[in-house]
């Protein structure tokens, strides 16, 4: 019975997280995706495979590149520095067996259709593969006895995130500029993701289940397609003004996907 409770994931998180005491900011917003859904249907009819996950991933990445590049950063040895590119670590379901992830880089150089094509290919490869590097790292840490695994985790985290040294399968920047997970397929409307210390990202985003809701537009109640977006933000890096810029830019792009048919660098 103990293996149902003392899982590798729980053994790892016991090493990673302390009691809640650090500065975190939580936020949630509903985005009207009625026009975006029409755009997605058109592109899928043309032969592309584009989803709301691709849409939100690209919208956040392009917002970082164009509207608030100061949020595309990391903290190292107490100093905040810029990242070399805009990248996203996307959590994926491995056919109900476990949760894996894929990293997509250079998002500031890619259109939404390029992002969708690359993510579709990477996710398919991940699900076919028996060897997920992130799972291997997790299981290696979970095999260590307590409290050694916490000491090892703290040491590896410091070397990777603070000193910028690669240690085994752990390397600087491996979690990207931000992390994103879609909890909608699990039937969840809202979910606030954990801001994992090992990730060294300033915010994590969770997409909820899309639904049709009544909205007030031009003083009339209309039914629209909406999607809830939740975020957990590192308050050491992002303040209220930064959150506002990020939210405003991402909402505008999600509501009008045609803006992302070209890469920001183009």
N, C-alpha and C positions, 0 to 999 in steps of 0.2 A: 504493500500500500504506500510505503514511503516514496517510491519512485513517481507516484502520481503528484506528489507535492514538492519534493526536493528535486525539481527538474534542473537540467543544465541552465535554462534561462533564469530561473529563480536563484540558483547558486551564483550566477554571474551578476545579476542585478543587486544581490546582497553585497557584492564587492564594490559595485559601481556607485550606488546611491547612499548618501547619508540621510539623516532625518531632514525633512523639508525646513530649510532656513535661508536659502539663497534667494536673490531678487529675481522673480519671474513675473511676467505680465501675461495675462490671458485675454484673448479677444475672439469675438465671433461675429459674423455678418452673413446675411442672406444676399445672394447675388441673383439678379434677374437674368436667366440664361435663355429666354424665349428666342431671341434673335440668334444667339449662339447655336442653339439646337438646330435651327433652320440651316445655318451655315454648315454645321457638322453633317446634316443629312445630305446636303448638296455635295460636299467633298467625298463622302462615302459612296454616293451614287456615281461619282467620277472614278471610283476605284481605289481611293485612299482608305486607310484604316485610322480614323482620328476619333478620339473620345474626349470626354470632359477632363479626364486625367491629363491628357496631352495638352489640352487647352489651358488648364490652371498652371501646370508646370511651366509652360512657355510664357504665360502672362507674368508670372512672378519673376522669372529669369529676365525677361525683357525689361520689366520695371526696374530691376536692380541695375541693369546695364545702362538704361537711359535716364531714369528719373532719380534714383537714389543710390549711386555707386558707392557712397560712403558706408552703406550697410553691407556691402560685399567685402567683409573683412574678417580678421581673426585676432584674438588676443594671444600674445606670446610674450612671456616674461614681463607681464604687466603693461605691455604697450600694444596698441591697436594698429594693425597694418593691413594694407589692401591685399586681396587675393589676385592671382595671376589671371583667372578667368572666372566665368559664372558657371557653376556646376550644381547638379542636384542629385542627391541620393534618394532613390524612390523605393519604398518598401513594396514587395510583391508577395502574393500568396502562391506558394509552391504546391498547387493542386490540393490544398487542404492538409498537406503533410506538415508544413512548417512555414515560417515566414523568412524570405530571403530579401535581397535588395540588389539594385543595379545602380551604377553611377554613370551619369551622362555629363560630359564636359563641353566646354566652349559653346554654351548655349547662346552667348551674345553674338555668335557668328552663324546661327541657324534659324531658319524660318520654322513655323509651327509644323509644316508638312515634313520638313527634314527631321525635326525632333520626334514626330510621331513614327516615322519610318525607322529611325535608329532605336527608339525605345521598344517598338514591337519586336525588332530583331533581337535585341539584347534580352528582353524578357523571355522570348521563346527559347533562346540558348540557355538561360538560367534554369528554366523549368525542365529542359531536357538533361541538364547536367546533374550528376550525382555529387559534385564537389563545389559547394558554394563557399568561397573563401571567408565570407563573414561568419558563416556557421562553423567553419573549422577553427577560426580564432576564438569564437565563443566557447566551443566545446573544449578546446585546449585549456582555457582559463577555468572552466567548470570542473575539470579533473583535479585541480590543485586542492589540497586540504585547506580548511578554514583554520586560522585567519591568513594563511599564506597567500591565498588568491587575491585578497584585498591589497596586501602589500605589493604583490606582483603587478596588479592592475594599476595601483597608484604610481608605481615606478615607471611602468610602460607608458602610461598616460602622460607623465611629466616629460619623459624623453621624446615622445612623439609630438605632443602639442606645444610644449614649452621650448625644448631644445631643437625641435625640428629634425629629429633623427628617426630613420626607419628601423623598427624592431620587428623582425620576422615578417608576418603578414600585416602588421600595423605600420602605416606610413602617414606622414603629414598630408592633410587635405583630403583624406580618403572618404570623408563624408560630404564633401562639396561645400557650396555656399549656403545651402539650406537643405532640409529634408522634407519629404512629402509622403503622406500615406493616405490612401483612400479607404475609409471605413464604411462607405456606402454599401458595397457588396455584402457586408456583414449585417446589414439591416439597421445600422446605427445612423441616427440623424445628426447627432452632435458627439464629438469626442475631442478632448484636449490631450494632445500627445505629450509624452515626456521629453523634456529638454535634457538629453543625456550628456553628462559632462565629457565623456570620451569623444563626442562628435565634434566639438569645437565649432559649432555653427551658432549664429545669432538667433535663429528662429526655426521652428518646426511647424509644418502646416498639415492639418487633417481635413480632408474633404468628406462631407457627410452625404447622406442619401438624397438624391434629387427628388423633388416632389412639386406638384402643382399647388400653388397657394394664392389666396386673394391678396392683391396689392392695391394700394390707392395710387392711381396715376391720373393727373389732371383732375383731381377731386372726384374721380369715379373709381369704384371698386371693380377690378378686372382680375381674371384668373391668369396667372403667369407661371411658367416653368422657373423654378428657383433651385439653387444649390447652397447649402450652408458650408461656410469655410471657417474653421477654427484655427487659432495659432497660439503657440506658447513661445514667448519671446524673452531673450536674455536682456534684462534691463541694464546690464553693464554696457551694452553696445547700442541698444535701440531705445530712444526716448519717445514721448508722445508725438512729437513732430515727425520723427522718422516713421512711426507706425502709420500716421496719416498719409504721408507721401506714398508709402508702400501700398496701403489699401486703395487709395485713390487711383494709382496707376494700374494696379492689378484688376480692379473692377472695370475700369474703362476698356482694358484689353480683352477681358473675358466677355464683356457685352458686345464688343466689336472685333471678332477674330480676324477680320480682313486686315487689321493693322499689323498682324503678325505674319502675314504672308511674305514679308521680307525681313531679313535679320537686321537687328539694330545697327550693326557695323556696315550694312549696305547703304 
